[in-house]
Amino acid sequence: MSGVEDAFRKFAVYGDTAASGNEMTGKNFSKMCKECGVMDGKAVTSTDIDIVFNKVKTKGARTITFAEFQQAMKELCGKRFKGKSPEEALQAVYGLIEGKEPGSAGTTVSRSFLAHCATGATMGSHIPRAILACILAYL
């Protein structure tokens, strides 16, 4: 399996424990393009990402396969790397993606919230105190 296909599978399963990794949602496609630098906000915007996703997916489908993903990258590479040949641009886009995996930005829990939970208030009553204590120790 190539590094690009491996990255595709990692992003495809992100946030969905039931996902097989063979198909990717539009949300995860957008996340991948943003985190890997395919979407730069200038040459390639979130609107471009959404348009290309909808263009390559099968009509009525909510996901894309790896083959459709490859087609999407062919559509986007020319916009992202305007001065390069189509093949060079595609390789440059794949270079941005290869070896990457989804980050978990936006999932940080504040120390004060965990301390509040450790008192047994709110959600803390559902989380064992030993786990909360370990988490607090590492913050």
KOLGUMI-561860 format. One line per field, with one value per residue (C-alpha): residue number from 1; residue in one letter; y, x, z. Coordinates in pm, whole numbers. Layout:
KOLGUMI-561860
n	(NUM,...)
res	(A,...)
Y	(Y,...)
X	(X,...)
Z	(Z,...)
***
This chain:
KOLGUMI-561860
n	(1,2,3,4,5,6,7,8,9,10,11,12,13,14,15,16,17,18,19,20,21,22,23,24,25,26,27,28,29,30,31,32,33,34,35,36,37,38,39,40,41,42,43,44,45,46,47,48,49,50,51,52,53,54,55,56,57,58,59,60,61,62,63,64,65,66,67,68,69,70,71,72,73,74,75,76,77,78,79,80,81,82,83,84,85,86,87,88,89,90,91,92,93,94,95,96,97,98,99,100,101,102,103,104,105,106,107,108,109,110,111,112,113,114,115,116,117,118,119,120,121,122,123,124,125,126,127,128,129,130,131,132,133,134,135,136,137,138,139)
res	(M,S,G,V,E,D,A,F,R,K,F,A,V,Y,G,D,T,A,A,S,G,N,E,M,T,G,K,N,F,S,K,M,C,K,E,C,G,V,M,D,G,K,A,V,T,S,T,D,I,D,I,V,F,N,K,V,K,T,K,G,A,R,T,I,T,F,A,E,F,Q,Q,A,M,K,E,L,C,G,K,R,F,K,G,K,S,P,E,E,A,L,Q,A,V,Y,G,L,I,E,G,K,E,P,G,S,A,G,T,T,V,S,R,S,F,L,A,H,C,A,T,G,A,T,M,G,S,H,I,P,R,A,I,L,A,C,I,L,A,Y,L)
Y	(0,343,622,818,525,468,834,806,509,685,993,778,610,926,987,673,349,155,283,32,283,205,513,872,1124,1483,1602,1378,1469,1836,1766,1578,1853,2118,1934,1816,2158,2078,2351,2668,2917,3102,2879,2602,2698,2500,2573,2415,2108,2070,2117,1859,1609,1634,1614,1288,1096,862,1027,974,856,1026,896,855,553,569,571,869,1033,998,1167,1448,1501,1526,1796,1990,1959,2198,2467,2414,2400,2619,2646,2270,2009,1795,1502,1721,1891,1554,1428,1752,1708,1343,1460,1680,1386,1097,975,1207,1115,1312,1544,1588,1968,2110,1819,1969,1956,2233,2158,2356,2146,1824,1960,2043,1688,1543,1694,1458,1733,1707,1437,1346,1107,892,903,710,948,756,829,1195,1217,1069,1310,1608,1498,1516,1856)
X	(0,134,185,-97,-338,-236,-310,-644,-743,-640,-844,-1133,-1180,-1127,-1422,-1609,-1523,-1748,-1571,-1373,-1125,-1229,-1450,-1417,-1686,-1683,-1607,-1301,-1192,-1204,-1014,-746,-706,-682,-441,-213,-188,-373,-617,-414,-699,-578,-532,-745,-1030,-1285,-1536,-1301,-1268,-1646,-1701,-1437,-1567,-1919,-1786,-1593,-1833,-2094,-2433,-2636,-2334,-2209,-1853,-1570,-1349,-970,-1001,-1238,-999,-719,-942,-1013,-640,-593,-861,-702,-331,-343,-503,-263,58,-13,343,402,313,8,228,462,164,5,329,360,8,79,397,185,-40,203,266,10,-262,-549,-476,-709,-718,-1011,-1041,-840,-1001,-908,-742,-1011,-1286,-1112,-1056,-1426,-1509,-1270,-1484,-1761,-1969,-2131,-1972,-1710,-1947,-1927,-1548,-1340,-1143,-819,-843,-915,-621,-389,-514,-473,-118,-16,-168)
Z	(0,-91,161,-2,20,383,463,278,495,819,735,607,947,1152,1384,1277,1456,1216,902,695,553,196,157,278,370,248,601,628,273,367,691,499,239,509,741,460,297,-25,74,116,133,-177,-481,-329,-95,103,-173,-429,-206,-177,-550,-644,-387,-531,-886,-838,-611,-752,-788,-472,-273,42,20,-228,-291,-320,-703,-681,-435,-691,-950,-702,-650,-1028,-1030,-744,-821,-1116,-902,-612,-818,-1122,-1254,-1275,-1533,-1448,-1344,-1135,-971,-886,-734,-535,-394,-311,-139,88,179,206,558,720,963,1113,1401,1690,1699,1885,2127,2410,2752,2992,3324,3507,3350,3453,3803,3818,3708,3966,4243,4137,3982,3639,3423,3683,3852,3537,3511,3765,3988,3925,3552,3615,3853,3588,3325,3559,3642,3276,3200)
***
